[in-house]
Amino acid sequence: MNIGITVYPTYGGSGIVGSELGKELAERGHTVHFISSALPTRLTQLGERVRFHEVEMMSYPLFEHQPYTLALATKMADVAETENLDLLHVHYAIPHSISAILARESLKPRRTLPVVTTLHGTDITLVGADRSYLPITRYGIAQSDGVTAVSHYLKQATAETFQFEHIAVIPNFICATDYSRQPREELRRELSPAGEPLLVHVSNFRPVKRPVDCVEILARVREQGVGARLVMVGDGSERGRAEHRARCLGVERHCTFVGKQPRITDYLSVSDVLLLPSEQESFGLAALEALACEVPVIASRVGGIPEVVDDGLTGCLAEVGDLEKMSGDAARLLSDETSRREMGRRARASAVSRYSTDLVIPQYIDFYERVIAAAKEDPGK
């Protein structure tokens, strides 16, 4: 198949999943065309089967804001014709599904171009639920030829918000060989000079991720007599607040902010426990990546996280903001290496048996084939 994929090219779950999906499809013999304003974060190598088409913006004094949605739709239609695309797969409903639908309609009746929309979370729970965006988001979902969601939680939330239930649940995934615990002794010594246990947090540092809570948890863990350190991977609007809170609590010497990193597995491989105290997670991709690297997860019991993390088996769940429980669980795991390693082994087994690419990518391919077949039978949609 010839597949067009559009993602936000920034550091976030939807862009990561879309990029990794494209690479996995290419390895299975399909040709993938990424259509975006910039090269997606995880897309480091292009080739005959992985191509990139940049959406260029025109500069015109009449436009106070550049009309990206229209520029994207134009580029999608152009790539669909020149590259003979079989379908467009867009990640995130707003504005990508709207652009794809405009591209599809502009090509009628010359060709059929089905649109698949994958919902990742905040496009539904935050942006889509805003009254000003709700009607257009509902339209984008309803007019798509196929819709998928990354968790059962998100499917239910979409049904409740938009009264739309024709959604296939295809979860996020990990490549079992790419995501595994690897020896990284030099990095471990750099982050833990005295051999202290390491907590790690990975996110885009938005308020919904609550990175400041991670600093609070570290301080409480150390108060319990566990000489832990915290590694903060990523960047975003909350980084400054987290750094300030570390100084206020007197733990700044025990926190390392490393910013965005291209190889998350390196940092997971040297860590002992992942902290994910988010207010909302439609799936929890960081949790899955940690599990695959044998890192137990301490997370909020919200959204799709309970579908990924088995409380008491592969990690520990708590209510949002329950820092006492989270810090207690962290202190217990960091103090008991035998239990922590056993939980890590269970975490790895769970991630691979439920979310490996060998299980999930064929679900996308099958979904594509069914959507393409349906569009050919009913080209007038």
WOQUILIN-V246131 format. One record per backbone hydrogen bond with DSSP energy under -1.0 kcal/mol. CO is the residue of the C=O (numbers start at 1). NH is the residue of the N-H. Records with the same first field share a line. If there is no record, write none. Layout:
CO->NH / NH
This chain:
1->31
2->86 / 87
3->33
4->89
5->35
6->91
10->12
12->16
13->17
14->18
15->19
16->20
17->21
18->22
19->23
20->24
21->25
22->26
23->27
25->30
26->29
31->3
32->51
33->5
34->53
36->55
40->43
42->44
49->32
50->47
51->34
53->36
60->63
66->68
67->71
68->72
69->73
70->74
71->75
72->76
73->77
74->78
75->79
76->80
77->81
78->82
79->83
80->85
87->4
88->116
89->6
90->118
93->97
95->99
96->100
97->101
98->102
99->103
100->104
101->105
102->106
103->107
107->110 / 111
114->88
115->145 / 146
116->90
117->148
118->92
119->150
121->124 / 125
122->126 / 127
130->133 / 134
133->137
134->138
135->139
136->140
137->141
138->142
139->143
146->117
147->168
148->119
149->170
151->155
152->156
153->157
154->158
155->159
156->160
157->161
158->162
159->163
165->167
168->149
174->357
175->179
184->188
185->189
186->190
187->191
188->192
192->195
197->229
198->272 / 273
199->231
200->275
201->233
205->238
206->209
207->210
208->279
210->213
212->216
213->217
214->218
215->219
216->220
217->221
218->222
219->223
220->224
221->226
222->225
226->228
229->199
230->256
231->201
232->258
233->203
236->239
238->242
239->243
240->244
241->245
242->246
243->247
244->248
245->249
246->251
251->254
252->255
254->230
256->232
259->234
264->268
265->269
268->271
273->200
274->298
276->300
281->304
284->288
285->289
286->290
287->291
288->292
290->295
291->294
296->274
297->316
298->276
299->318
300->302
302->305
304->307
305->308 / 309
310->313 / 314 / 315
314->297
315->312
316->299
318->301
319->322
321->323
322->326
323->327
324->328
325->329
326->330
327->331
328->332
329->333
330->334
331->335
336->340
337->341
338->342
339->343
340->344
341->345
342->346
343->347
344->348
345->349
346->350
347->351
348->352
349->353
350->354
351->355
355->174
356->359 / 360
357->361
360->364
361->365
362->366
363->367
364->368
365->369
366->370
367->371
368->372
369->373
370->374
371->375
372->376
373->377
374->378
378->381
